[in-house]
Amino acid sequence: MFTPQGPTVRELTVQALSSVEHGYDLLAGKFDATPFRTPDRVLSAVTEALRPLGPFDTGLDVCCGTGAGLSVLRSLCAGRVTGVDFSAGMLAEARRAHPKATLIRANALALGFAPTFDLAVSFGAFGHFRPKDQLTLFRQIHTSLRPGGLLAFPLPAPPRVGSLPYWTLLGFDTTMRLRNAIWRPPFVMYYRTFRLPDVRARLTRAGFDVKTTAIDALGSRTDGSPACRLMVARKQPV
């Protein structure tokens, strides 16, 4: 799973025993050499799925990490592109890769932006938010968007019950819950707490009109259902 340029087992262990913020500070320099970085094929597929929904002026990448999602915004947005993350180390890497982007260190649960963005995206970050915090997150993004603005993100189909990926994710989440029960500070990272029906309901409660569409470029499962959907949440126009 990891390239020789990626983190060692010892480095991953130290990260896992840290807080989320400090853990990502430690991992930042090698993050793009791990499987946790959103693949380019997903970024490209999301870009093309969003293109017909534009045009967009300003863009916001929520929990931007090292900046993979900023490339999506730069392809779609004519104006200013902004990334937000609470890890200084990850932002330093993003700044090297995207020197023209505006990068801000902030907690996504307290963004504090005026409604200035036309498009907000996020990739691979939602597992860091407990279900009880997801509504707050969506409301913060809703406040940051102009009327008619969009929040969009890919939502992969869950693995089939009983499959190897199913047991892998269940084992990971169980391990993280045990770790957080006995070790402080907590490291919040769960793969099974961001389910389509719950996400749709929370986005609606936050004030969005919500639609999903298949990302055809990412293929389908054996039963013909999409392997990944694009969640598109629109702030009501005035």
LINZI-V557777 format. One record per residue. N is the residue number from 1. RES is the residue in one letter. SS is DSSP state (alpha for helix, beta for strand, coil for the rest). PHI is phi in radians with two decimals (* if undefined). NEAR is the number of other C-alpha atoms within 12 Angstrom. Layout:
n->N res->RES ss->SS phi->PHI near->NEAR
n->N res->RES ss->SS phi->PHI near->NEAR
//
This chain:
n->1 res->M ss->coil phi->* near->13
n->2 res->F ss->coil phi->-1.94 near->17
n->3 res->T ss->coil phi->-1.43 near->13
n->4 res->P ss->coil phi->-1.05 near->12
n->5 res->Q ss->coil phi->-1.45 near->15
n->6 res->G ss->coil phi->-1.45 near->22
n->7 res->P ss->coil phi->-1.23 near->26
n->8 res->T ss->coil phi->-1.40 near->20
n->9 res->V ss->alpha phi->-1.03 near->15
n->10 res->R ss->alpha phi->-1.09 near->13
n->11 res->E ss->alpha phi->-1.12 near->21
n->12 res->L ss->alpha phi->-1.16 near->22
n->13 res->T ss->alpha phi->-1.14 near->17
n->14 res->V ss->alpha phi->-1.07 near->20
n->15 res->Q ss->alpha phi->-1.08 near->26
n->16 res->A ss->alpha phi->-1.13 near->30
n->17 res->L ss->coil phi->-1.65 near->25
n->18 res->S ss->coil phi->-1.75 near->24
n->19 res->S ss->coil phi->-1.25 near->26
n->20 res->V ss->alpha phi->-1.03 near->32
n->21 res->E ss->alpha phi->-1.07 near->31
n->22 res->H ss->alpha phi->-1.21 near->22
n->23 res->G ss->alpha phi->-1.06 near->30
n->24 res->Y ss->alpha phi->-1.31 near->40
n->25 res->D ss->alpha phi->-1.02 near->29
n->26 res->L ss->alpha phi->-1.20 near->29
n->27 res->L ss->alpha phi->-1.50 near->39
n->28 res->A ss->alpha phi->-0.90 near->36
n->29 res->G ss->alpha phi->-1.13 near->27
n->30 res->K ss->alpha phi->-2.04 near->28
n->31 res->F ss->alpha phi->-1.05 near->33
n->32 res->D ss->alpha phi->-1.20 near->28
n->33 res->A ss->alpha phi->-1.73 near->21
n->34 res->T ss->coil phi->-1.98 near->23
n->35 res->P ss->coil phi->-1.21 near->17
n->36 res->F ss->coil phi->-1.34 near->26
n->37 res->R ss->coil phi->-1.29 near->28
n->38 res->T ss->coil phi->-1.05 near->31
n->39 res->P ss->coil phi->-1.09 near->20
n->40 res->D ss->alpha phi->-1.06 near->21
n->41 res->R ss->alpha phi->-1.14 near->20
n->42 res->V ss->alpha phi->-1.24 near->31
n->43 res->L ss->alpha phi->-1.06 near->34
n->44 res->S ss->alpha phi->-1.14 near->27
n->45 res->A ss->alpha phi->-1.14 near->26
n->46 res->V ss->alpha phi->-1.14 near->40
n->47 res->T ss->alpha phi->-1.00 near->32
n->48 res->E ss->alpha phi->-1.22 near->22
n->49 res->A ss->alpha phi->-1.21 near->29
n->50 res->L ss->alpha phi->-1.46 near->35
n->51 res->R ss->alpha phi->-0.95 near->20
n->52 res->P ss->coil phi->-1.17 near->11
n->53 res->L ss->coil phi->-1.52 near->23
n->54 res->G ss->coil phi->-1.40 near->22
n->55 res->P ss->coil phi->-1.38 near->20
n->56 res->F ss->beta phi->-2.16 near->31
n->57 res->D ss->coil phi->-1.72 near->25
n->58 res->T ss->coil phi->-1.68 near->33
n->59 res->G ss->beta phi->-2.30 near->44
n->60 res->L ss->beta phi->-2.26 near->50
n->61 res->D ss->beta phi->-1.80 near->48
n->62 res->V ss->beta phi->-1.52 near->47
n->63 res->C ss->coil phi->1.05 near->42
n->64 res->C ss->coil phi->-1.26 near->50
n->65 res->G ss->coil phi->1.01 near->45
n->66 res->T ss->coil phi->-1.42 near->45
n->67 res->G ss->coil phi->1.80 near->47
n->68 res->A ss->coil phi->-1.01 near->40
n->69 res->G ss->coil phi->-1.25 near->46
n->70 res->L ss->alpha phi->-1.13 near->44
n->71 res->S ss->alpha phi->-1.15 near->34
n->72 res->V ss->alpha phi->-1.12 near->40
n->73 res->L ss->alpha phi->-1.12 near->45
n->74 res->R ss->alpha phi->-1.16 near->33
n->75 res->S ss->alpha phi->-1.34 near->27
n->76 res->L ss->alpha phi->-1.89 near->33
n->77 res->C ss->beta phi->-1.82 near->30
n->78 res->A ss->coil phi->-1.42 near->18
n->79 res->G ss->coil phi->-1.88 near->22
n->80 res->R ss->coil phi->-1.17 near->25
n->81 res->V ss->beta phi->-2.03 near->37
n->82 res->T ss->beta phi->-2.21 near->44
n->83 res->G ss->beta phi->-2.07 near->48
n->84 res->V ss->beta phi->-2.19 near->41
n->85 res->D ss->beta phi->-2.71 near->40
n->86 res->F ss->coil phi->-1.76 near->32
n->87 res->S ss->coil phi->-1.71 near->33
n->88 res->A ss->alpha phi->-1.10 near->30
n->89 res->G ss->alpha phi->-1.14 near->29
n->90 res->M ss->alpha phi->-1.14 near->37
n->91 res->L ss->alpha phi->-1.13 near->39
n->92 res->A ss->alpha phi->-1.09 near->31
n->93 res->E ss->alpha phi->-1.18 near->29
n->94 res->A ss->alpha phi->-1.09 near->36
n->95 res->R ss->alpha phi->-1.15 near->28
n->96 res->R ss->alpha phi->-1.18 near->19
n->97 res->A ss->alpha phi->-1.43 near->22
n->98 res->H ss->coil phi->-2.35 near->26
n->99 res->P ss->coil phi->-1.13 near->20
n->100 res->K ss->coil phi->-1.59 near->18
n->101 res->A ss->coil phi->-1.37 near->31
n->102 res->T ss->beta phi->-1.53 near->28
n->103 res->L ss->beta phi->-2.08 near->36
n->104 res->I ss->beta phi->-2.27 near->30
n->105 res->R ss->beta phi->-1.51 near->27
n->106 res->A ss->coil phi->-2.82 near->25
n->107 res->N ss->coil phi->-1.47 near->26
n->108 res->A ss->alpha phi->-1.11 near->36
n->109 res->L ss->alpha phi->-1.45 near->29
n->110 res->A ss->alpha phi->-2.59 near->23
n->111 res->L ss->coil phi->-1.16 near->29
n->112 res->G ss->coil phi->1.32 near->21
n->113 res->F ss->coil phi->-1.44 near->24
n->114 res->A ss->coil phi->-1.28 near->16
n->115 res->P ss->coil phi->-1.27 near->25
n->116 res->T ss->coil phi->-2.14 near->27
n->117 res->F ss->beta phi->-1.91 near->36
n->118 res->D ss->beta phi->-1.63 near->40
n->119 res->L ss->beta phi->-2.47 near->50
n->120 res->A ss->beta phi->-2.09 near->47
n->121 res->V ss->beta phi->-2.28 near->50
n->122 res->S ss->coil phi->-2.73 near->42
n->123 res->F ss->coil phi->-2.32 near->40
n->124 res->G ss->coil phi->1.24 near->32
n->125 res->A ss->coil phi->-1.88 near->37
n->126 res->F ss->alpha phi->-1.24 near->32
n->127 res->G ss->alpha phi->-1.16 near->28
n->128 res->H ss->alpha phi->-1.50 near->33
n->129 res->F ss->coil phi->-2.08 near->28
n->130 res->R ss->coil phi->-1.08 near->24
n->131 res->P ss->alpha phi->-0.88 near->24
n->132 res->K ss->alpha phi->-1.20 near->16
n->133 res->D ss->alpha phi->-1.75 near->23
n->134 res->Q ss->alpha phi->-1.16 near->30
n->135 res->L ss->alpha phi->-1.11 near->28
n->136 res->T ss->alpha phi->-1.05 near->24
n->137 res->L ss->alpha phi->-1.02 near->33
n->138 res->F ss->alpha phi->-1.14 near->40
n->139 res->R ss->alpha phi->-1.17 near->29
n->140 res->Q ss->alpha phi->-1.12 near->30
n->141 res->I ss->alpha phi->-1.18 near->46
n->142 res->H ss->alpha phi->-0.99 near->46
n->143 res->T ss->alpha phi->-1.12 near->33
n->144 res->S ss->alpha phi->-1.38 near->35
n->145 res->L ss->beta phi->-1.62 near->38
n->146 res->R ss->beta phi->-1.20 near->28
n->147 res->P ss->beta phi->-0.95 near->25
n->148 res->G ss->beta phi->1.53 near->29
n->149 res->G ss->beta phi->-1.24 near->36
n->150 res->L ss->beta phi->-2.05 near->45
n->151 res->L ss->beta phi->-1.90 near->47
n->152 res->A ss->beta phi->-2.41 near->44
n->153 res->F ss->beta phi->-2.80 near->41
n->154 res->P ss->beta phi->-1.38 near->41
n->155 res->L ss->beta phi->-2.31 near->35
n->156 res->P ss->beta phi->-1.12 near->32
n->157 res->A ss->coil phi->-1.14 near->30
n->158 res->P ss->coil phi->-1.18 near->27
n->159 res->P ss->coil phi->-1.16 near->22
n->160 res->R ss->coil phi->-1.16 near->19
n->161 res->V ss->coil phi->-1.02 near->13
n->162 res->G ss->coil phi->1.60 near->12
n->163 res->S ss->coil phi->-1.35 near->12
n->164 res->L ss->alpha phi->-1.04 near->13
n->165 res->P ss->alpha phi->-1.03 near->17
n->166 res->Y ss->alpha phi->-1.04 near->18
n->167 res->W ss->alpha phi->-1.19 near->19
n->168 res->T ss->alpha phi->-1.12 near->20
n->169 res->L ss->alpha phi->-1.20 near->24
n->170 res->L ss->alpha phi->-1.09 near->23
n->171 res->G ss->alpha phi->-1.12 near->17
n->172 res->F ss->alpha phi->-1.11 near->21
n->173 res->D ss->alpha phi->-1.09 near->23
n->174 res->T ss->alpha phi->-1.09 near->20
n->175 res->T ss->alpha phi->-1.07 near->22
n->176 res->M ss->alpha phi->-1.15 near->26
n->177 res->R ss->alpha phi->-1.18 near->23
n->178 res->L ss->alpha phi->-1.14 near->17
n->179 res->R ss->alpha phi->-1.00 near->23
n->180 res->N ss->alpha phi->-1.28 near->22
n->181 res->A ss->alpha phi->-1.34 near->14
n->182 res->I ss->alpha phi->-2.09 near->13
n->183 res->W ss->coil phi->-2.32 near->17
n->184 res->R ss->coil phi->-2.19 near->17
n->185 res->P ss->coil phi->-1.33 near->18
n->186 res->P ss->coil phi->-1.22 near->25
n->187 res->F ss->coil phi->-2.11 near->32
n->188 res->V ss->coil phi->-1.50 near->36
n->189 res->M ss->coil phi->-2.76 near->32
n->190 res->Y ss->coil phi->-2.25 near->30
n->191 res->Y ss->coil phi->-1.78 near->34
n->192 res->R ss->coil phi->-2.05 near->32
n->193 res->T ss->coil phi->-2.00 near->27
n->194 res->F ss->coil phi->-2.33 near->31
n->195 res->R ss->coil phi->-1.66 near->22
n->196 res->L ss->alpha phi->-0.89 near->24
n->197 res->P ss->alpha phi->-1.07 near->16
n->198 res->D ss->alpha phi->-1.18 near->17
n->199 res->V ss->alpha phi->-1.12 near->34
n->200 res->R ss->alpha phi->-1.03 near->27
n->201 res->A ss->alpha phi->-1.12 near->22
n->202 res->R ss->alpha phi->-1.23 near->27
n->203 res->L ss->alpha phi->-1.09 near->34
n->204 res->T ss->alpha phi->-1.11 near->24
n->205 res->R ss->alpha phi->-1.10 near->21
n->206 res->A ss->coil phi->-1.34 near->27
n->207 res->G ss->coil phi->1.90 near->29
n->208 res->F ss->beta phi->-1.59 near->33
n->209 res->D ss->beta phi->-1.57 near->26
n->210 res->V ss->beta phi->-2.03 near->27
n->211 res->K ss->beta phi->-2.40 near->24
n->212 res->T ss->beta phi->-2.20 near->27
n->213 res->T ss->beta phi->-2.45 near->26
n->214 res->A ss->beta phi->-1.19 near->28
n->215 res->I ss->coil phi->-1.63 near->31
n->216 res->D ss->alpha phi->-1.06 near->23
n->217 res->A ss->alpha phi->-1.13 near->21
n->218 res->L ss->alpha phi->-1.67 near->28
n->219 res->G ss->coil phi->1.47 near->20
n->220 res->S ss->beta phi->-2.42 near->17
n->221 res->R ss->coil phi->-1.48 near->18
n->222 res->T ss->coil phi->-1.09 near->11
n->223 res->D ss->coil phi->-1.52 near->10
n->224 res->G ss->coil phi->1.59 near->12
n->225 res->S ss->coil phi->-1.31 near->19
n->226 res->P ss->beta phi->-1.12 near->24
n->227 res->A ss->coil phi->-1.25 near->25
n->228 res->C ss->beta phi->-2.68 near->29
n->229 res->R ss->beta phi->-1.95 near->31
n->230 res->L ss->beta phi->-1.74 near->37
n->231 res->M ss->beta phi->-1.52 near->35
n->232 res->V ss->beta phi->-2.13 near->34
n->233 res->A ss->beta phi->-2.05 near->40
n->234 res->R ss->beta phi->-1.85 near->34
n->235 res->K ss->beta phi->-1.30 near->35
n->236 res->Q ss->coil phi->-1.00 near->20
n->237 res->P ss->coil phi->-1.12 near->15
n->238 res->V ss->coil phi->-1.25 near->8
//
